[in-house]
Amino acid sequence: MVTIDEVMESFWGDSDYGAYLVREWGLPAPIVLLDGDGHYWVGLDYRECGPAGEPSVAVFDTDRESSVILAADFETFLRGLTAAEPFE
């Protein structure tokens, strides 16, 4: 089984850096950040499932201190991605 620290390390090269960003931006824990700019983040949300469960994918708005679930799990999130052309 892969741990949350191992997932964070695979994204950021250092599990402590991801944890630092969560603390710095006042994000809920435990989450694994995938991408963001400080005000908005996309991440794997382990709050409901715990460290051994299947995390949902959520977007976090640090200005509004809110989050929205984008997909129930990472596979569903990937299947829902679309090429940008239809939106251009």
Summary of the structure (lengths in Angstrom):
residues: 88
radius of gyration: 13.2
end to end distance: 40.4
largest distance: 40.4
contacts: 226
relative contact order: 0.13
helix: 33%
strand: 27%
